[in-house]
Amino acid sequence: MIRILFYVLVVLAIGAGFAWLADRPGELAIVWQGQRIEMTLMVAASIFVTLIAAVLITLWLVRSLWLSPHTISRYFRARRRDRGYQALSTGLIAAGAGDAILARKMAVRTRGLIRADQEPLIHLLEAQTALIEGRHDDARKKFETMADDPETRELGLRGLYLEARRQEAHEAARHYAERAADNAPHLAWATLAALEHRGRTGQWDEAIRLVDQARSAHAIEKAEAYRKKAVLLTARATERLDADPKGARDDALAALKLAPDLVPAGLVAARALNREDNLRKAAGILEKLWKATAHPDVASLYIRARNGDSALDRLKRANKLEAIRPNSPAALIAVARAALDARELLLAREKAEAAARIAPSEGVFLLLADIEEADTSDIGRIRYWMAQALRSPGDAAWTADGVTAAEWRPVSPVTGRLDAFEWKTPVSQIDGPVEEGSVNPAEEAIRNLPPVTPAPAPVETVRIVEVEKPVVVSVERPAEPTSEMAATAPPPAAEPQPAVPVKAVPPEDGKRDETVVEPFFGRPPDDPGVRDPKAAEQQALRLF
């Protein structure tokens, strides 16, 4: 645009000059070698401009003819390069699509049209072609060549890293990742890979430094960097808790500032403060963390923070947690356990049943079985709660990559991924989805459980039937214990068992009296115990 405007201005200037000469006519006389040449001023100006134009055109023609070989060679070279780049583009697309034949064909054509030292992407095309053809050794050599070139160093290191991961050569993969991270801290894959290795080997200081570098280089997001640094600080604090409680406390508090909902950081900070006898600050941290997460580990540490507390003191602390998070299953279970320890069995049963109604799980039904054992020692009711526990979803636990751990860990033991453990129910223990309108299993279990009734005194039933034939009296009494029964019978309970309801059936002529036993919970029990056919025999006594 500027060039066109310049040309327009030049033409306007020439036109203005000719117009100025036209308005001012004059004569021009030239004497040269005895000859006098006369002409007007306008003709002289026109001849002068024409001569200048002719000189310029002549110079352009001479220059074009002189440079024509170079121009022709440059044209063919540019055409050859364009064909090479077209083949390179087609080859890369074919390699990405998995077309090994076309990719290899385009790689050969590209190398014939473009030199590899001019275009490093040729090495990438050949490496990708070797990978999809299964020639991993050739691909690794190409990646090594790329790693030696400053222009393609990061690309070659990434290829070598992926190949080392594929062959499970973790040490080689760590070496390539650290080289890439040192040369280019802004590479997210290199930073994360180096973090995985340093986390797996426990190099927390180096890992924290690497996270700070990655955040400064904007390799990872700010929130992600804060979370990872908090996890690393928590891991270091956990490791230093026994040897250096003060340092562990500082690391854990710093981690809580970066990630306020990180439960392991709060637990470590509270334990370190408890060792320093700073119980009030530890309780404040746990209460704040409990309000945010309602984690069972937080409740357990809060209730048992002081070793000298009585069971009633622990129950008061559990009630305080329930006041902070009412209607929380974790709070109800914590109160139920504390009440069980304090022998407040009615309160323990009430809270445990409420927790079972809100979130039925294996742990809450096992807790109900413990309460039942402490309250009634009824074997049948205890077995009933244990059967409900077997049919209920499992409790939440620290889980990462399908592995469940008793305590939180900073890295996954399977993949080495940082911050992999989550507090959730393991996938293998999750039941199917509950249909809308279906009955809560905890409600049904509690409703089907009959009340405890005292066992009546044993009574012998004597039935006399008057018939024309001799009268036969049927006496029902328990059979005498035998040696076989004594060996297989369960030990007697500490308290009398509730009586099993018996329905009497009228005897028929020539048949002895029979009884039908109703199920304990409206259906046959899961474990009816040992049955001996000799115990069901009846003795007949003739009176006449």
Salt bridges, closest charged atoms under 4 A:
GLU38 OE2 - ARG36 NE 2.59
ASP117 OD1 - ARG115 NE 3.71
GLU126 OE2 - ARG111 NE 2.69
GLU126 OE1 - LYS142 NZ 2.66
GLU133 OE2 - ARG104 NH1 2.06
GLU133 OE1 - ARG135 NH2 2.69
ASP137 OD1 - ARG140 NH2 2.64
ASP138 OD2 - ARG135 NH1 2.81
GLU163 OE1 - HIS136 ND1 3.32
GLU163 OE1 - ARG166 NH2 3.17
GLU171 OE2 - ARG174 NH2 2.35
GLU178 OE1 - ARG174 NH1 2.92
GLU178 OE2 - ARG198 NE 3.56
GLU196 OE1 - ARG165 NH1 3.95
ASP205 OD1 - ARG236 NH1 2.52
GLU206 OE1 - ARG209 NH2 2.79
ASP212 OD1 - LYS229 NZ 3.39
GLU224 OE2 - LYS228 NZ 3.92
ASP242 OD1 - ARG275 NH2 3.19
ASP244 OD2 - ARG240 NH2 2.93
ASP250 OD1 - ARG249 NH2 3.09
ASP251 OD2 - ARG236 NE 3.04
ASP251 OD2 - ARG240 NH1 2.82
ASP261 OD1 - ARG227 NH1 3.63
GLU276 OE1 - ARG249 NH1 3.02
GLU287 OE2 - LYS320 NZ 3.10
ASP297 OD2 - HIS295 ND1 3.85
ASP309 OD2 - ARG306 NE 3.08
GLU322 OE2 - LYS351 NZ 2.88
ASP341 OD2 - ARG304 NH2 3.04
GLU372 OE1 - ARG349 NH1 2.96
GLU372 OE2 - ARG381 NE 2.84
ASP375 OD2 - ARG349 NH2 3.00
ASP401 OD1 - ARG417 NH2 3.21
ASP419 OD2 - ARG227 NE 2.95
GLU422 OE1 - LYS424 NZ 3.83
GLU443 OE2 - ARG357 NE 3.24
GLU460 OE1 - ARG477 NH2 3.44
GLU508 OE1 - LYS511 NZ 3.26
ASP513 OD2 - ARG463 NH1 2.53
GLU518 OE2 - LYS503 NZ 3.89
ASP526 OD1 - ARG523 NH1 3.52
ASP527 OD2 - ARG383 NH1 3.65
